Amino acid sequence: MTRFPRLDIHARIALIAVLPSLVLGLVLIAYFTSSRLADLESAHTQRGKALVRQLAAASEYGVFSGNRESLRKLTNAMLLEKDVIRVAVTSPLHELLADSTAPDYRQNTGNTPPLHFREPIIGAGVNVEDTFLGGAGELATDTTSERGEALVEMSRDSLHLEEQRLLQNAFLMVGAVLIGSVGLALRMSGGISGPILRIADIVHSFGQGNFTARVPVEGGKTLRTLAEGVNEMADKLGASRDDLQRQVDAATRELLEKKDEAERGNRAKTRFLAAASHDLRQPMHALGLFVAELGQKPHAPDTRRLVEQIAISAETMENLLDSLLDISRLDVGALDRQIKPFPLQPLLERIEVDYRREAGLRGQRLRLRPTSLWVESDPLLLERILHNLISNALRYTPGGTILVACRKRGRKVRIEVRDNGPGIAPEAQEAIFQEFVQLDNPERNRAKGLGLGLAIVRRLTDLLEHPLQLKSSPGRGSLFAIELPSAAPGILTDHHQPAPAQALARLRVVLVDDDELALASTTGLLESWGCQVNAADTGAALLATLRPGDEAPDIIVCDYQIAGIGDGLQLIEQLRGHFARQIPAVILSGDTSPATATAIQQADIPLLHKPVRPAKLRALLQRKTQV
C-alpha cells in the first residue's frame, strides 16, 4: 500500500476487499470469453468446409458433362446459405464454369477479408468394353481423376457480430462483478473503518482539550479492546490535566505577584532615574557653565592650566553622567523614539563642527563625505549613535584617518564609520558592545573613555530597529555600519548660516531657573558673551518685574521645571502674550523623560538637556535670534 500514501483507512480496506474479487472476475471472464470466441471461429470454419465439400460432390456430374446451366443453378442455390458471399466451380484446366456472388460482395470483402474454402472435384473412372476387340473385360480407364475445383467464400460479418455480442456480455459481467465487489468492499470497510474513524474523532477531541468524550465500545474483540483502552487513556489524561491546571494556576498567581513586584521596582527605578537625572544634572550644568565663564577670563599660565584641567574633569563627569543615565533609561525602556524624515547633511555638518578641533589636536584626519540623502529615523538618537562611533574611532586611531560616508542601497541608506586603527580581533567583537568593556584600557584610564559608548550604540540601534554591523581584523582598521530606511527629499524649513561671534552682543535675554547655582552660572556665561540678562528664579518673580511698555526680550531661556506658575512652556506663553509677539525661546531641563520631551517638541521649542555645553547653547542662541 505504499503506492497510495494519501488513502485513508476506509479507502484502503475497500481497496483490499475489491481487488482480489475484481481480479478473479476479470480473469474468469477473459478466459471463458476467449474460449467461446475460439469455439465460434472453429464452428464457422467447419461449416465452410462442409459447404464446399457438399458443393464439390454435387458439381461432379455437371463438371463431367460440361453442363454450365446446372452448375450455375447449383452455385446460386449454395449462395443462399448464411454468410456465403461467393460460390465458384472451375474445370481441371482452371476454366471458370460457374461463378455466383452475393449483391453486397464488394462491401463484404472491403472491410474484412472473407474466408476461402476450396475442395477438388474428383470423379470415378469409366470402364469401356469394346466387343469388337477380343479383349472383352479389359479396363480402358480404371482410376479416379481430379475434374475441377469448388470454391466457397464466406463473410466474417456474422462471426464479428457474435464476437461483439460476447464482448458486450463480458463487459456487462465485468461491471456487475465490479459493482458487487465494490458494494461488498464498502460494507466490509464500513464495518472495520467506522469504529476506527469514530475512535480517531474522539482522540482528536482529546487534542482540543475535551477529555469528557468517550468511544462507543462496539465491533469485534480487537476494536472493543481498542475502544476501552482509549477511554481509559481519556480518564488518565483528564486527571492529569486537572492536576496540571491546579499547578499552572498556582504558578500563575506566583508569577503575577512577582510581576507586580517587578513593576513596582521598575516604577521606583524610573522615579529614581528621573530624580537622579534632574538632581545630578543641575550641579553639573552649573559647574560646566562656571568653568566656561572662568575660561574666558585672563589668567596666569599656571591658573590657565588648572582651569583647563577643571574643564576636562567637568566634561568627563558630564560624559559619564550622560552615559550612565542613557544606559539606565534604555534598560528600563524609558527612552522614546521620534521617527521622522530628515536630511543627513546638516547632521554630518554638526558632527564635523563638534569633532574637527579634537581631531586636529590629536593629529588625525576626520573626513565626512557630503550627501543629499534623506532618512527616516530619530535625528537626536541617530546623532548620538554617530557621536559615539566617531568618538570611539578618534580614541583608538592615533594619528589615523576616520571617514564617515553614506551610501544608498535599494530602499535603505547605509552609514559607515571607517578608521585605519589597530582593528579588533574576531573573538572580541561581541564583547566591545558590553558595558565598561575596553580592550586596551585595563588600567581604566579616563582619557580612553568609559567603555559605555558602544554599549549605548547597540541599545540605540536596537531601539530604532537599525541593523548594526561590524567588520574588523587586527591591523586592518574597523568599519561600523548601520542601515536605516531612506526617505524622499523634502523642504528644509530651519536652515541658517553660521552667525558671527559678535551676534550675541547686547542680546536681551530673559532667563528663568529655580536652581540658584544654575541661574548664577547661566547668567554669568551669558553676560560674558555680551548679553543683557534679566534673570529670575521663579516665573512669578519675573512677571512682577515687567511693566507696560517694557521692551520685549530677544529670546527666552527657561528651565522646564520652575517654581511658581506651571512649567516653562506655560511661562513662555505668558511672556509671549504679555509682549504680544512670538518671542524665540529655548528650554533647558534636567528632566529626560519621554513625556517631557514630547510636550516640548509639540510646542516647537528647542530643548537642551542639562548639563548644557556652552558651545551648543551659544550656537542655538545665535541660530534662534538671527533676523
URMO-V864101 format. One record per residue. N is the residue number from 0. RES is the residue in three letters. SS is DSSP state (H for helix, E for strand, C for the rest). PSI is psi in whole degrees, -180 to 180 (NA if undefined). NEAR is the number of other C-alpha atoms within 12 Angstrom. Layout:
N_RES_SS_PSI_NEAR / N_RES_SS_PSI_NEAR
This chain:
0_MET_C_6_13 / 1_THR_C_-15_7 / 2_ARG_C_-10_7 / 3_PHE_C_66_12 / 4_PRO_C_-18_10 / 5_ARG_C_-2_11 / 6_LEU_C_137_15 / 7_ASP_C_178_18 / 8_ILE_H_-35_25 / 9_HIS_H_-47_25 / 10_ALA_H_-36_27 / 11_ARG_H_-42_25 / 12_ILE_H_-43_26 / 13_ALA_H_-41_28 / 14_LEU_H_-42_28 / 15_ILE_H_-37_24 / 16_ALA_H_-36_26 / 17_VAL_H_-29_28 / 18_LEU_H_-50_22 / 19_PRO_H_-48_19 / 20_SER_H_-36_26 / 21_LEU_H_-44_28 / 22_VAL_H_-43_19 / 23_LEU_H_-44_17 / 24_GLY_H_-43_27 / 25_LEU_H_-41_26 / 26_VAL_H_-46_18 / 27_LEU_H_-44_18 / 28_ILE_H_-42_27 / 29_ALA_H_-40_21 / 30_TYR_H_-50_16 / 31_PHE_H_-34_19 / 32_THR_H_-44_27 / 33_SER_H_-36_19 / 34_SER_H_-44_17 / 35_ARG_H_-40_23 / 36_LEU_H_-37_24 / 37_ALA_H_-39_18 / 38_ASP_H_-43_18 / 39_LEU_H_-42_24 / 40_GLU_H_-41_23 / 41_SER_H_-43_15 / 42_ALA_H_-40_15 / 43_HIS_H_-41_30 / 44_THR_H_-44_26 / 45_GLN_H_-39_18 / 46_ARG_H_-42_24 / 47_GLY_H_-40_35 / 48_LYS_H_-39_26 / 49_ALA_H_-41_22 / 50_LEU_H_-41_34 / 51_VAL_H_-32_37 / 52_ARG_H_-41_25 / 53_GLN_H_-42_26 / 54_LEU_H_-41_41 / 55_ALA_H_-42_38 / 56_ALA_H_-40_28 / 57_ALA_H_-22_29 / 58_SER_C_-1_41 / 59_GLU_H_-48_35 / 60_TYR_H_-43_23 / 61_GLY_H_-37_31 / 62_VAL_H_-40_38 / 63_PHE_H_-39_30 / 64_SER_H_-12_16 / 65_GLY_C_24_23 / 66_ASN_C_94_19 / 67_ARG_H_-33_25 / 68_GLU_H_-44_19 / 69_SER_H_-36_23 / 70_LEU_H_-37_34 / 71_ARG_H_-41_29 / 72_LYS_H_-40_24 / 73_LEU_H_-43_33 / 74_THR_H_-35_38 / 75_ASN_H_-39_26 / 76_ALA_H_-40_25 / 77_MET_H_-28_38 / 78_LEU_H_-18_31 / 79_LEU_C_-13_21 / 80_GLU_C_150_25 / 81_LYS_C_138_22 / 82_ASP_C_-5_33 / 83_VAL_E_125_39 / 84_ILE_E_-14_37 / 85_ARG_E_138_40 / 86_VAL_E_130_45 / 87_ALA_E_151_43 / 88_VAL_E_131_48 / 89_THR_E_156_35 / 90_SER_E_173_31 / 91_PRO_C_-26_22 / 92_LEU_C_17_13 / 93_HIS_C_30_19 / 94_GLU_C_131_18 / 95_LEU_E_111_22 / 96_LEU_E_-37_33 / 97_ALA_E_141_35 / 98_ASP_E_112_30 / 99_SER_E_132_30 / 100_THR_E_151_30 / 101_ALA_C_154_28 / 102_PRO_C_-35_15 / 103_ASP_C_33_17 / 104_TYR_H_-48_24 / 105_ARG_H_-39_16 / 106_GLN_H_-39_17 / 107_ASN_H_-30_24 / 108_THR_H_-9_24 / 109_GLY_H_-36_13 / 110_ASN_H_-50_14 / 111_THR_C_130_17 / 112_PRO_C_134_17 / 113_PRO_C_169_28 / 114_LEU_E_133_29 / 115_HIS_E_129_28 / 116_PHE_E_126_32 / 117_ARG_E_143_28 / 118_GLU_E_126_31 / 119_PRO_E_145_31 / 120_ILE_E_115_33 / 121_ILE_E_129_27 / 122_GLY_E_153_25 / 123_ALA_C_152_17 / 124_GLY_C_158_16 / 125_VAL_C_129_15 / 126_ASN_C_123_15 / 127_VAL_C_120_16 / 128_GLU_C_122_16 / 129_ASP_C_108_13 / 130_THR_C_-19_10 / 131_PHE_C_-10_9 / 132_LEU_C_150_10 / 133_GLY_C_-12_9 / 134_GLY_C_60_12 / 135_ALA_C_140_13 / 136_GLY_C_-4_15 / 137_GLU_C_134_15 / 138_LEU_C_121_14 / 139_ALA_C_-45_14 / 140_THR_C_118_14 / 141_ASP_C_26_15 / 142_THR_C_153_13 / 143_THR_C_153_14 / 144_SER_E_151_18 / 145_GLU_E_123_24 / 146_ARG_E_2_31 / 147_GLY_E_-162_33 / 148_GLU_E_140_37 / 149_ALA_E_138_47 / 150_LEU_E_131_41 / 151_VAL_E_125_44 / 152_GLU_E_130_39 / 153_MET_E_139_38 / 154_SER_C_150_36 / 155_ARG_C_2_29 / 156_ASP_H_-49_27 / 157_SER_H_-35_20 / 158_LEU_H_-42_27 / 159_HIS_H_-40_20 / 160_LEU_H_-42_17 / 161_GLU_H_-39_21 / 162_GLU_H_-42_23 / 163_GLN_H_-41_18 / 164_ARG_H_-41_18 / 165_LEU_H_-41_25 / 166_LEU_H_-39_23 / 167_GLN_H_-44_16 / 168_ASN_H_-38_19 / 169_ALA_H_-44_26 / 170_PHE_H_-39_19 / 171_LEU_H_-41_17 / 172_MET_H_-38_24 / 173_VAL_H_-45_26 / 174_GLY_H_-43_18 / 175_ALA_H_-42_19 / 176_VAL_H_-41_27 / 177_LEU_H_-46_26 / 178_ILE_H_-45_18 / 179_GLY_H_-42_20 / 180_SER_H_-44_29 / 181_VAL_H_-44_27 / 182_GLY_H_-45_20 / 183_LEU_H_-40_24 / 184_ALA_H_-42_29 / 185_LEU_H_-38_26 / 186_ARG_H_-42_21 / 187_MET_H_-45_23 / 188_SER_H_-35_27 / 189_GLY_H_-38_24 / 190_GLY_H_-27_22 / 191_ILE_H_-48_28 / 192_SER_H_-26_25 / 193_GLY_H_-56_25 / 194_PRO_H_-38_27 / 195_ILE_H_-42_31 / 196_LEU_H_-37_23 / 197_ARG_H_-39_27 / 198_ILE_H_-42_31 / 199_ALA_H_-40_23 / 200_ASP_H_-41_21 / 201_ILE_H_-43_26 / 202_VAL_H_-38_28 / 203_HIS_H_-39_19 / 204_SER_H_-30_18 / 205_PHE_H_-42_25 / 206_GLY_H_-26_17 / 207_GLN_C_-3_12 / 208_GLY_C_4_18 / 209_ASN_C_93_19 / 210_PHE_C_8_26 / 211_THR_C_-16_23 / 212_ALA_C_147_27 / 213_ARG_C_151_26 / 214_VAL_C_131_34 / 215_PRO_C_134_24 / 216_VAL_C_105_22 / 217_GLU_C_174_21 / 218_GLY_C_-164_22 / 219_GLY_C_-174_14 / 220_LYS_H_-44_12 / 221_THR_H_-46_15 / 222_LEU_H_-37_24 / 223_ARG_H_-41_20 / 224_THR_H_-42_20 / 225_LEU_H_-45_24 / 226_ALA_H_-43_30 / 227_GLU_H_-38_21 / 228_GLY_H_-40_20 / 229_VAL_H_-42_30 / 230_ASN_H_-38_25 / 231_GLU_H_-40_21 / 232_MET_H_-39_22 / 233_ALA_H_-40_28 / 234_ASP_H_-45_21 / 235_LYS_H_-41_17 / 236_LEU_H_-40_23 / 237_GLY_H_-43_22 / 238_ALA_H_-41_16 / 239_SER_H_-40_16 / 240_ARG_H_-43_21 / 241_ASP_H_-42_17 / 242_ASP_H_-42_14 / 243_LEU_H_-38_15 / 244_GLN_H_-39_16 / 245_ARG_H_-41_14 / 246_GLN_H_-41_14 / 247_VAL_H_-42_15 / 248_ASP_H_-43_15 / 249_ALA_H_-44_14 / 250_ALA_H_-37_15 / 251_THR_H_-43_15 / 252_ARG_H_-42_14 / 253_GLU_H_-41_14 / 254_LEU_H_-39_15 / 255_LEU_H_-40_15 / 256_GLU_H_-44_14 / 257_LYS_H_-35_15 / 258_LYS_H_-45_15 / 259_ASP_H_-40_14 / 260_GLU_H_-42_14 / 261_ALA_H_-38_16 / 262_GLU_H_-39_16 / 263_ARG_H_-42_14 / 264_GLY_H_-39_15 / 265_ASN_H_-41_21 / 266_ARG_H_-39_18 / 267_ALA_H_-39_16 / 268_LYS_H_-39_22 / 269_THR_H_-43_28 / 270_ARG_H_-40_22 / 271_PHE_H_-43_21 / 272_LEU_H_-42_33 / 273_ALA_H_-45_29 / 274_ALA_H_-44_19 / 275_ALA_H_-40_26 / 276_SER_H_-47_33 / 277_HIS_H_-47_30 / 278_ASP_H_-34_25 / 279_LEU_H_-32_31 / 280_ARG_H_-31_37 / 281_GLN_H_-55_36 / 282_PRO_H_-34_30 / 283_MET_H_-38_36 / 284_HIS_H_-47_44 / 285_ALA_H_-42_35 / 286_LEU_H_-46_36 / 287_GLY_H_-40_40 / 288_LEU_H_-37_40 / 289_PHE_H_-44_34 / 290_VAL_H_-41_30 / 291_ALA_H_-42_33 / 292_GLU_H_-40_29 / 293_LEU_H_-36_24 / 294_GLY_H_-19_26 / 295_GLN_C_-8_21 / 296_LYS_C_154_17 / 297_PRO_C_139_13 / 298_HIS_C_157_14 / 299_ALA_C_158_11 / 300_PRO_H_-44_10 / 301_ASP_H_-42_11 / 302_THR_H_-39_15 / 303_ARG_H_-40_18 / 304_ARG_H_-41_15 / 305_LEU_H_-42_17 / 306_VAL_H_-42_26 / 307_GLU_H_-39_22 / 308_GLN_H_-40_16 / 309_ILE_H_-41_22 / 310_ALA_H_-42_27 / 311_ILE_H_-44_21 / 312_SER_H_-41_20 / 313_ALA_H_-41_28 / 314_GLU_H_-38_28 / 315_THR_H_-42_23 / 316_MET_H_-39_26 / 317_GLU_H_-45_32 / 318_ASN_H_-44_32 / 319_LEU_H_-44_26 / 320_LEU_H_-47_31 / 321_ASP_H_-44_35 / 322_SER_H_-45_30 / 323_LEU_H_-43_26 / 324_LEU_H_-38_34 / 325_ASP_H_-45_34 / 326_ILE_H_-45_29 / 327_SER_H_-44_29 / 328_ARG_H_-38_32 / 329_LEU_H_-38_31 / 330_ASP_H_-35_24 / 331_VAL_H_2_26 / 332_GLY_C_27_23 / 333_ALA_C_0_27 / 334_LEU_C_122_32 / 335_ASP_C_160_24 / 336_ARG_C_143_26 / 337_GLN_C_92_22 / 338_ILE_C_131_21 / 339_LYS_E_159_22 / 340_PRO_E_141_22 / 341_PHE_E_157_31 / 342_PRO_E_151_33 / 343_LEU_H_-26_39 / 344_GLN_H_-47_27 / 345_PRO_H_-38_24 / 346_LEU_H_-45_31 / 347_LEU_H_-35_35 / 348_GLU_H_-41_25 / 349_ARG_H_-42_24 / 350_ILE_H_-40_31 / 351_GLU_H_-41_29 / 352_VAL_H_-40_22 / 353_ASP_H_-34_23 / 354_TYR_H_-2_30 / 355_ARG_H_-46_24 / 356_ARG_H_-43_16 / 357_GLU_H_-43_21 / 358_ALA_H_-39_30 / 359_GLY_H_-41_21 / 360_LEU_H_-31_15 / 361_ARG_C_-3_20 / 362_GLY_C_31_18 / 363_GLN_C_164_27 / 364_ARG_E_124_28 / 365_LEU_E_114_37 / 366_ARG_E_127_27 / 367_LEU_E_115_30 / 368_ARG_C_129_22 / 369_PRO_C_149_20 / 370_THR_C_151_23 / 371_SER_C_12_23 / 372_LEU_C_147_32 / 373_TRP_E_149_32 / 374_VAL_E_167_35 / 375_GLU_E_113_31 / 376_SER_E_-175_32 / 377_ASP_C_112_29 / 378_PRO_H_-37_29 / 379_LEU_H_-45_29 / 380_LEU_H_-38_32 / 381_LEU_H_-39_39 / 382_GLU_H_-38_30 / 383_ARG_H_-39_28 / 384_ILE_H_-50_40 / 385_LEU_H_-37_43 / 386_HIS_H_-48_30 / 387_ASN_H_-40_33 / 388_LEU_H_-43_41 / 389_ILE_H_-41_44 / 390_SER_H_-41_37 / 391_ASN_H_-41_37 / 392_ALA_H_-41_41 / 393_LEU_H_-37_39 / 394_ARG_H_-33_36 / 395_TYR_C_16_32 / 396_THR_C_67_31 / 397_PRO_C_127_26 / 398_GLY_C_13_22 / 399_GLY_C_-163_26 / 400_THR_E_137_29 / 401_ILE_E_129_38 / 402_LEU_E_131_34 / 403_VAL_E_122_35 / 404_ALA_E_151_30 / 405_CYS_E_137_32 / 406_ARG_E_146_27 / 407_LYS_E_128_22 / 408_ARG_E_94_15 / 409_GLY_C_-123_12 / 410_ARG_C_10_17 / 411_LYS_E_157_23 / 412_VAL_E_129_30 / 413_ARG_E_121_30 / 414_ILE_E_123_42 / 415_GLU_E_139_32 / 416_VAL_E_109_40 / 417_ARG_E_148_40 / 418_ASP_E_161_40 / 419_ASN_C_39_29 / 420_GLY_C_-162_28 / 421_PRO_C_-15_26 / 422_GLY_C_173_26 / 423_ILE_C_131_30 / 424_ALA_C_147_20 / 425_PRO_H_-38_15 / 426_GLU_H_-14_12 / 427_ALA_H_-1_20 / 428_GLN_C_-23_24 / 429_GLU_C_-32_22 / 430_ALA_H_-29_20 / 431_ILE_H_-14_28 / 432_PHE_H_6_29 / 433_GLN_C_159_22 / 434_GLU_C_138_26 / 435_PHE_C_22_27 / 436_VAL_C_122_24 / 437_GLN_C_116_31 / 438_LEU_C_-39_27 / 439_ASP_C_31_21 / 440_ASN_C_59_18 / 441_PRO_C_-24_14 / 442_GLU_C_-1_13 / 443_ARG_C_50_15 / 444_ASN_C_121_16 / 445_ARG_H_-21_21 / 446_ALA_H_-21_23 / 447_LYS_H_16_26 / 448_GLY_C_-174_32 / 449_LEU_C_-11_36 / 450_GLY_C_20_35 / 451_LEU_C_-15_35 / 452_GLY_H_-50_37 / 453_LEU_H_-29_37 / 454_ALA_H_-40_33 / 455_ILE_H_-39_38 / 456_VAL_H_-47_42 / 457_ARG_H_-43_37 / 458_ARG_H_-39_33 / 459_LEU_H_-40_37 / 460_THR_H_-35_32 / 461_ASP_H_-41_24 / 462_LEU_H_-41_28 / 463_LEU_H_-7_30 / 464_GLU_C_41_22 / 465_HIS_C_111_30 / 466_PRO_C_135_23 / 467_LEU_E_134_31 / 468_GLN_E_141_24 / 469_LEU_E_128_31 / 470_LYS_E_123_24 / 471_SER_E_154_26 / 472_SER_C_150_20 / 473_PRO_C_131_17 / 474_GLY_C_-1_14 / 475_ARG_C_17_18 / 476_GLY_C_-174_27 / 477_SER_E_153_35 / 478_LEU_E_118_32 / 479_PHE_E_130_38 / 480_ALA_E_141_32 / 481_ILE_E_146_38 / 482_GLU_E_133_30 / 483_LEU_E_157_36 / 484_PRO_E_141_29 / 485_SER_E_160_28 / 486_ALA_E_156_23 / 487_ALA_C_140_18 / 488_PRO_C_140_17 / 489_GLY_C_-159_16 / 490_ILE_C_127_11 / 491_LEU_C_124_14 / 492_THR_C_-2_8 / 493_ASP_C_65_15 / 494_HIS_C_120_15 / 495_HIS_C_151_16 / 496_GLN_C_150_15 / 497_PRO_C_137_20 / 498_ALA_C_153_19 / 499_PRO_C_159_15 / 500_ALA_H_-33_15 / 501_GLN_H_6_17 / 502_ALA_H_-21_24 / 503_LEU_H_-6_31 / 504_ALA_C_132_23 / 505_ARG_C_21_19 / 506_LEU_C_126_28 / 507_ARG_E_117_30 / 508_VAL_E_129_36 / 509_VAL_E_123_42 / 510_LEU_E_128_46 / 511_VAL_E_123_45 / 512_ASP_C_127_42 / 513_ASP_C_-4_32 / 514_ASP_C_124_35 / 515_GLU_H_-46_21 / 516_LEU_H_-43_22 / 517_ALA_H_-40_37 / 518_LEU_H_-44_34 / 519_ALA_H_-42_30 / 520_SER_H_-41_32 / 521_THR_H_-39_48 / 522_THR_H_-46_35 / 523_GLY_H_-40_32 / 524_LEU_H_-44_37 / 525_LEU_H_-42_36 / 526_GLU_H_-32_28 / 527_SER_H_-22_27 / 528_TRP_C_-2_31 / 529_GLY_C_10_21 / 530_CYS_C_152_29 / 531_GLN_E_111_24 / 532_VAL_E_130_31 / 533_ASN_E_101_34 / 534_ALA_E_146_37 / 535_ALA_E_152_33 / 536_ASP_C_-11_32 / 537_THR_E_160_30 / 538_GLY_H_-38_37 / 539_ALA_H_-41_25 / 540_ALA_H_-38_21 / 541_LEU_H_-45_30 / 542_LEU_H_-30_28 / 543_ALA_H_-23_14 / 544_THR_H_-12_16 / 545_LEU_C_140_22 / 546_ARG_C_151_13 / 547_PRO_C_136_12 / 548_GLY_C_-3_9 / 549_ASP_C_146_14 / 550_GLU_C_137_19 / 551_ALA_C_143_25 / 552_PRO_C_160_31 / 553_ASP_C_-27_34 / 554_ILE_E_152_40 / 555_ILE_E_125_43 / 556_VAL_E_117_44 / 557_CYS_E_140_48 / 558_ASP_E_154_48 / 559_TYR_C_-46_43 / 560_GLN_C_107_31 / 561_ILE_C_152_33 / 562_ALA_E_153_23 / 563_GLY_C_-101_21 / 564_ILE_C_108_23 / 565_GLY_C_-137_18 / 566_ASP_C_-175_29 / 567_GLY_H_-35_38 / 568_LEU_H_-42_36 / 569_GLN_H_-38_26 / 570_LEU_H_-40_36 / 571_ILE_H_-41_40 / 572_GLU_H_-38_25 / 573_GLN_H_-41_24 / 574_LEU_H_-41_37 / 575_ARG_H_-38_23 / 576_GLY_H_-36_15 / 577_HIS_H_-44_23 / 578_PHE_H_-3_22 / 579_ALA_C_41_17 / 580_ARG_C_157_18 / 581_GLN_C_86_22 / 582_ILE_C_133_28 / 583_PRO_E_149_32 / 584_ALA_E_155_41 / 585_VAL_E_135_41 / 586_ILE_E_129_42 / 587_LEU_E_129_45 / 588_SER_E_142_39 / 589_GLY_C_-2_40 / 590_ASP_C_117_40 / 591_THR_C_18_39 / 592_SER_C_149_32 / 593_PRO_H_-35_20 / 594_ALA_H_-42_17 / 595_THR_H_-46_30 / 596_ALA_H_-39_30 / 597_THR_H_-44_20 / 598_ALA_H_-43_22 / 599_ILE_H_-38_32 / 600_GLN_H_-40_18 / 601_GLN_H_-28_14 / 602_ALA_C_-3_20 / 603_ASP_C_45_18 / 604_ILE_C_133_30 / 605_PRO_E_145_33 / 606_LEU_E_129_35 / 607_LEU_E_123_35 / 608_HIS_E_136_35 / 609_LYS_C_145_39 / 610_PRO_C_135_42 / 611_VAL_C_131_39 / 612_ARG_C_133_32 / 613_PRO_H_-39_34 / 614_ALA_H_-40_23 / 615_LYS_H_-41_24 / 616_LEU_H_-44_32 / 617_ARG_H_-45_35 / 618_ALA_H_-39_29 / 619_LEU_H_-41_34 / 620_LEU_H_-42_37 / 621_GLN_H_-42_30 / 622_ARG_H_-38_26 / 623_LYS_H_-20_31 / 624_THR_C_6_29 / 625_GLN_C_140_21 / 626_VAL_C_NA_11
